[in-house]
Amino acid sequence: MTRDELIARLKGYEWADFECKKARNDVPKDAYSTVSAFANTQGGWLVFGVSENSGQLEVTGVDPAAFDRVQDAFLTTLRSGQKLNRIIYAEPHVYELEGKRILAFFIPESGRYQKPVYLNGNPRESYVRRAARDERMTANELQRFLRDGAEQSWDSVGLQDFTIESSIDGETLKWYQDQFYRRNQEQRQISDPVEFLLEWNFIAHQSGKPALTRAAILLFGLDRCVRALLPRPVLDYQRIDTRFENWSAEERWHDRLVFEENLFKTWRGLIAKYSRLAEHPFKLDPATLRRNDDPPDYIAFREATINLLIHQDYGDQNRKASLKWFTDRIVFWNPGDAYATTAQLLESNEKEIRNPLIVNAFRRIGLSDQAGTGIRAILRNWNELGWRPPEFVNDKSGKSFQLSLRQEPLVTEAMERFKAGLGVRLSPEQAAVLALVARQAQITVVDAGMVTGANLKTAHDALAYLCQQQLLTRLDDDIYVLAEPIRARLEQPGSATGQEKLHENEQTHSEQDHPASTRQVPGKYQASALQVADALKTEGKPMSRAELQQSLGLSDREHFSKEYLQPALTSGLVEMTIPDKIRSSKQKYRLTTVGEKVLESMK
């Protein structure tokens, strides 16, 4: 963190990756709760010498006479392994601000097998970071961290209570063996079910006796055995005939199927549902359960669905995976986070996995792309369709993962006309990046990678070219915005290329398809945008992004910005208080006259 970056952060608010402590003469006791929270979540900066006064951060400085003692005491405690159960390596950074010295430490996220990081030798003193708070883990949250940090994977544990003869579904296992040998002809053919399961590690040895693993039951088990092992559904499928933003959890689904059978039966059931809802009807090869043509929409759905089945935390008996199919998107939700960051998910190398036996079983018969490429395959194929990029919410504190496949065009006809009027030749990747910036106001390199086939080099090159052509401006190493003349042209009142026109064909097609099922929202306004406007009206004064997000009870900053704040700005319900400096640390948002009228009309 540079000095300028620190100054910008201090003009804002504490948040998920930034915490300040007064620490005038001593290390505050609650500093170690923050260390635990940062280490267990996504890392963050801990700053000494800054206090909060009336909601604003104020530089108070560490007492010069105590400076070395405070620094040494904190670092010694982190590296002793006594106060915390793990050694934490954090390099100190010293800054001079307003004639005062402050200390900043970056606390890195700990590795999977190092979590949970806790205090005083007590796992119950484990913390996670949510918004700007350090929260003690609940009993269920602690169990999730302990499960993920165990040396033996959950799916490889042997079960003495399930016998092979009375627990395995013969039809499912026979089908799997056929697929396996069709795809792996070089392997020695084993027809005996027990020998086959033993050969491929689906049988473990417990106290010298053979025992079916949890993976064997989930993959090949009889229905009653799956239910005995997993006292919650494998997956909850729901078809909801309305747009995502027009739906509330109180509304009933239009079709639902709760899967409580083995994973291969569940997969077949999901594909049957997909074949009826796919844009282009198709038939599967009954032997392989694969399409012969493998178009991009099917590949993206297949990889997302299989990720849902193979990567969820099956040890979590309180939360079930879900697949919600709206008219404008498909939302996949999993108990269990990804062990990688979003940037790492775009890389082609192998990733740490939660259920190695289950994952390998799917990959051996070709029902999943090769290791480390599943997310890339989803992005590449969704981009090929011209849709907006998939959205990921990898919640490391709540231990969950959500993927949304949005069935809305990234580059609309209006955007094509706007692009043509720029007088600059753009490749498809460059055009996609420009369209994304126009939607989101600002993007990162990873955001650009989401629309360039998960290729970060292509993303860097596209961003560099757009900056060279003076279409974008680079704010820092990782933030890009529209160049001011382009933004002004884009937002020109009455222009055919204004923001509302650029997204004109997103708001209507699904409601026209299902007019009776949509919840009425005035005009074209999204429910999420109206929630932001209503929060501002309730508060009665401008609010910062952090204040708005906290008011709506949302923990994920990226999700809030994309799904709530940006639609509110784009629709004209809300405006910035400093529109010419969108990255200003003093930026706030206020209700527009249009917003006031729309809310008044809803009474």
Secondary structure, DSSP 8 states (H G I E B T S, - for coil): --HHHHHHHHTS--BTTEEEE--SSS--TTHHHHHHHHHHTT-EEEEESEEEETTEEEE----TTTHHHHHHHHHHHHHHTSSBSS-----EEEEEETTEEEEEEEE----GGG---BBTT-GGGBEEEETTEEEE--HHHHHHHHHHT-SS-GGG-EETT--HHHHB-HHHHHHHHHHHHHH-TTS-----HHHHHHHTT-EEEETTEEEEEHHHHHHHB-HHHHHHH-SS-SEEEEE--S-GGG--TTS--SEEEEE-S-HHHHHHHHHHHHHHHSSS-----TTT---SS--HHHHHHHHHHHHHHHSS-TT--S--EEEEE-SSEEEEEEES--SS-HHHHTSSS----S-HHHHHHHHHTTSS-STT-HHHHHHHHHHHTTB---EEEEETTTTEEEEEEE-SBSS-HHHHHHHHTTT----HHHHHHHHHHHHHSEE-HHHHHHTTTT-HHHHHHHHHHHHHTTSEEE-SSS-EEE-HHHHHHHT-TT-TTSHHHHTTTSSSHHHHHSGGGS---STT--HHHHHHHHHHHHHTS-B-HHHHHHHTT---HHHHIIIIIHHHHHTTSEEESSTT-TT-TT--EEE-HHHHHHHHHT-
